[in-house]
Amino acid sequence: MVAWEPLHGGGLSEVVRLRLGSGKYVVAKSGPHPEREGRMLRALAEAGAKVPLPIASGPTVLVLEDLGVGTGASEQSWCGLGTNLRALHAPQGDRYGWDEDYAFGKVRIHNGWSCAWSDFWFEKRLAADIAALPTDIARRLEELEFRIREIVPEHPPPSLLHGDLWSGNAHFTANCGAYLIDPASYYGDAEVDLAMLTLFGTPPRPFWEAYGPLDEGWKQRRCVYQLWPALVHLRLFGAGYRSLVESLMAAVEP
């Protein structure tokens, strides 16, 4: 290595671009489970998604292909993201889940496998660490279990998910490329990725036109799928996310 510069890596990891003696650039990223993230990226790449390819990994760092400096998203790049995500979401699994646990910072992501998606979503996502939630939120979540299981389909097609697809984890390049970074992958309902992508904003029309139509009832399911990342944000960043959690719970109630 002859030079390095910090890159934006969100609030849960450190990311730097390294220039090697050969003149080649790579990206190094810390995280809770670098080797597991590398395996997720390889799985996404094998499924046809555009991702930074892993080069090496160890207990504390993941070394990745350098995609270059990110740019603002054009209509063409949003269209590319929609096309790539639709291809990624083509059903490939036969169960729901993943064979390794993962983490968002201090928040553990419980995986394992389930034959019923509604079981996985409630037990491995929403209520997996219910004791870590504020008491009133936990009690309200327990009261909503039956309603949530009514809304969440039991056997949707098991799609390979990015798993944390907020807009900051879509990397757009100057040549209109659209890449997925920082995955937390598992197999589940494809609408989970779309729910996360719309939690803090809405992609423009070219994305939706490229991705294609959604099944009836998607608006109600989206609230249930957005509830889990809202709960994660509440645990990671505090009471500023309480109102988001409460509004999503209210939207789920009959």
N, C-alpha and C positions, 0 to 999 in steps of 0.2 A: 504494500500500500504506500502511495506517495502523497495522497491528499484525501480529504473527506469534507463533507458538508451535511449539516442536518436537514432532514426533510420533515414535512408535516406528517405525523403519524397518529393523530387522534390523541385521546387522553389516556390510553391504556398501554402504550408501547413507545419505544424510541426507535427512530428510523434514520439511517444515514446513507448517503451515497458515497461510495469509495472509488477512487481512481487508482487502479493497480499499476505496477511498474510497466506492464505491457501496454498501458494506455487504455485498457478496457475499463468500463464502469460496471459496478455491481451495486446492489442495495443490500444492506444488512439491517435486520429488524430483531429487536428483542420481543419477548412475549412469554406467556405462562407455559406454553407447550410448543416450542418451535418445530420439533420433529413431527408432531401431529398436524400442525398447520401445513407443513410441506407435503404430507400425505394427502391432505384435503385438496391442495392446489393441483397435485398430480391427478387426482380423481376428476376434478373439474376439467382439466386439460384433456384427459382421455375421453370425457363426455362431449368434447367439442367446444368448450368455453375458452375464450381468450383470457389468459391469466399470465402473470409473471412466472416463468418457470423456475422451480427451485434448483439451486446449484449445490448447496451443502447445508447441513444443519447440525446442531449440537444441543446440549442441554439448555443453553441460554440464548442462542442466536440462530437465525435463519438467514441464509445468503440467497439472494434472488437475482434473476435477470433484471437489468435496468430498463425500464420502459421509457425513460426520458421524462422531461418536465411535463407535468400535467397542464392542460389548457382548458379554457371554457368549452362547454359542450355545444356543438352545433346541431342543427336539425338532423344532419346526416349521421353524426355520431350517436345521437339519441335513437335514431332509427336502427343503427347497428346494434345498440345495446338491446333493444326490443327483440330483434331477430335472434341474437345470440342467446338471450334468456329463454325465449320460446323453445329453441333447440335443446338447451340444457334441461328444460323441464319436461321433455319427452319422457314418459314413464320408463324407468329402468330398473327399479327395485322390486322386491317381492315382500318387503316388510318395511316398517317405519322405524327410523332411528339411525344409529351409527355404532361402530364397535369400540369406540373410545370416548371417554368423557373429555370435555374441553373446559374453557373458562373465559369469561370476560373479566379481566383483572381479578379481583377477589371473589367474584361470583362464579361458582361452579356451574357448568352446563352438564346436566345429567343426560346420559344417552342410554345405551343398551338397545334392545329390540322389542318391538311390540307388533302384534298382528292386527291391532285395532288402533286407528289414528286418534280417535277420540280419547282412548285410554292414554296414549303417549302424550297428547297435547296437555291434558289436565294433570297427569301424574308426573311426567318428566319435565314439563315446562311450568305451567302456572302454579302448581302446588308443590313442586319438588322441594323447596326450602321455605315452606309456608311459615315456619316458626321464626324466620329471619325478617318477616314483614311486620309493620306496625299492627298491633292487635286488632284494631277496628277494620283494617284492610283485609287481614287474614280471615276474620270472621265473615266479612261480606263475601269474600271469595268462596268460602265454604258454602255459604247460602246460595251462591250462583252456580254451584257445580252441576245440578240437574239441567239448568237452562243452558249452560255452556255445552254440555253433552248433547243437547237437542240441536244446537246450532252447528257444531263441528261434525262433519261427515265421518262415518265409521270406517269407510273403505274408499277414500279417493285414490286416484292413481299415485303410486309412490314415486315422486320425482326427486332427482338429486337437487338439493337446495344450496344456494350460497350460504344462507343462514344468518347473515347480518348485513343485508343489502340496503343500507342507507346510502344517500347520494355520495357521501364521502368515500365510499368503497367502490365507486365506479370511477375508473381512471381514464380520462379522455386525452388523447394525444393529438399532436398537430396535424397528422394525416387522417384525422377523423376516426381513429381507432377507438374502440370502447372495450376496456379490460375490467375484469373483476379482481379485486384485491381483498386481503384480510378476511378470508372466509371463516365460517364456523359451521361447516357443512354437516348435513344428515339427510336422510330420505323422509319426505313428507309431502303435504299438500302444497302444490306450486304457489298457491295464493299467499303463503307465508312470506315469500320473498317480495311479492307485490305490496303486501301490507306494510312491510318494513320500509320499502321504498317510498311510500306515501305517508309515513308517520310524521315527518317534519317538512313536507313539501309535496309537490305533485309534478311528475315528469310531463313534458309537453306532448301534444297530440301525436307527433311522429313516433314516439315510443309506443303509444297504445295502438296505433295503426299497425306497426310492425309486429307487436306482440300478438295481437288478435283478440277476439272477444272473450269475455269471461262468462262463467256459468251463472245462471240465475241464483240470486241469494248472496252474491259476493259482498255486497255492502255490509250485511250483518256479520258474515264470517270475518270480514276485515277488522271489525272492532275487536272480536275475540283474539285474532292473531296479533293485533297491535298491543293487546294488553300485556303480553309477556315482555316485549322490550321496554314497555313503560314501567313495569315492575322492576326490571333490571336497572333501569336508569334511577328509579327511586332508591334502590339499595346502594348503587354506586355513588350517586351525586346528591342525594338527600331530598329534603322536603319540597324543593322547587318543582319536582315532578309529581307531587301528590295530586294536584288538580287534574293532570293528564290522566293518571290512573283512575281517579274518581269519575271523570267524564266518560271514559271508556267503559267502566263498570255500569254506569247509568245507561249507556247505549245498549248494553247487553240485556239489561233487565226487561222482563215482559211488559 
